[in-house]
Amino acid sequence: MASTDKLLEGFQRFKQQYFGDDSRLYASMEKGQPAKTLMVACCDSRVDPAILTDCDPGDLFTVRNVANLIPPCEQDHNHHGTSAALEFAVNGLEVENIIIMGHANCGGIKALWEESNDAQTQFIQPWVSIAQPAKDWVKNKLSTSSVDVQIKACEQRAILESLANLMTFDFISDRVKQGILSIHGWYFDISTGELLSFNPKTGAFEVIESST
């Protein structure tokens, strides 16, 4: 069984940095969080959004789920954790940016692609089916491409489906139309270490160039 010692040692370093050497950051956030960017990322342990963007505590309000998916707005009595987080980030924190960040070699998208009927995945398949339109698009447009190319395209296309689903929430679409909220699609390529952003003008994911 894996030990938790590494985690506890890491917490001690965190505590020393933010509560020992200089406690001003957390003191300034004692009564609320200042985050103005909502990041929707995958649960995958390789793509922690705060680490990838080198953010401090308080910079990002983060939602992580399997395959970084946004469901469409549904008015029912079921449990909607991701939708609740969207609502709080937009209405409560008044974030100014929402970023959907997908990544290469995503296990959730692979599960969608392979359509596993394993009884142990009773929750995964219904969830990843949110991105079924992305898979259908790839199957139609890239039918002659290799499987690797198709899956990568599906990972990226799923981000676009989630961006579209964001706009089914009135509290998001209204703010986007008013120009006070921006939505973005990012893709982290694990094999190259590149971060790509969807460019609606070209219809493609393009490498984000450094500003420095």
Long-range contacts (C-beta under 8 A, 24 or more apart in sequence): 18-57, 25-56, 25-57, 25-58, 26-57, 29-57, 29-58, 33-58, 33-61, 33-93, 34-58, 35-59, 35-60, 35-61, 35-89, 35-93, 35-95, 36-93, 36-94, 36-95, 36-96, 36-97, 37-61, 37-95, 37-96, 37-97, 37-98, 37-99, 38-62, 38-63, 38-85, 38-86, 38-89, 38-90, 38-93, 38-95, 38-97, 38-98, 38-99, 39-63, 39-99, 39-101, 40-64, 40-65, 40-68, 40-70, 40-82, 40-98, 40-99, 40-100, 40-101, 40-162, 41-68, 41-101, 42-66, 42-67, 42-68, 42-101, 42-102, 42-103, 42-106, 42-108, 44-103, 44-106, 44-107, 46-103, 46-190, 47-101, 47-103, 47-188, 47-190, 49-101, 52-101, 52-188, 52-195, 61-85, 61-89, 61-93, 61-95, 63-89, 65-127, 66-107, 66-108, 66-124, 66-127, 66-128, 67-102, 67-106, 67-107, 67-108, 67-109, 67-112, 67-127, 67-128, 67-131, 67-158, 68-100, 68-101, 68-102, 68-103, 68-106, 68-108, 68-158, 68-159, 68-162, 69-108, 69-127, 69-128, 69-130, 69-131, 69-158, 69-161, 69-162, 70-100, 70-130, 70-161, 70-162, 70-163, 70-165, 70-166, 71-130, 71-165, 72-130, 72-165, 72-168, 73-165, 73-168, 73-169, 73-170, 83-169, 86-166, 86-169, 86-172, 87-169, 87-171, 90-169, 90-171, 90-172, 90-175, 90-181, 91-171, 95-181, 96-180, 96-181, 96-182, 97-181, 97-182, 97-183, 97-184, 98-166, 98-172, 98-181, 98-182, 98-183, 98-184, 99-183, 99-184, 99-185, 99-186, 100-159, 100-162, 100-163, 100-166, 100-183, 100-184, 100-185, 100-186, 101-159, 101-186, 101-187, 101-188, 102-155, 102-156, 102-158, 102-159, 102-185, 102-186, 102-187, 102-188, 103-155, 103-187, 103-188, 103-189, 103-190, 104-152, 104-155, 104-187, 104-188, 104-189, 104-190, 104-191, 105-190, 105-191, 106-155, 109-151, 109-154, 109-155, 109-158, 110-151, 112-154, 112-158, 113-150, 113-151, 113-154, 130-161, 130-162, 130-165, 131-157, 131-158, 131-161, 131-162, 133-161, 134-158, 134-160, 134-161, 155-187, 156-185, 156-187, 156-198, 156-205, 159-185, 159-186, 159-187, 159-198, 160-185, 160-198, 163-198
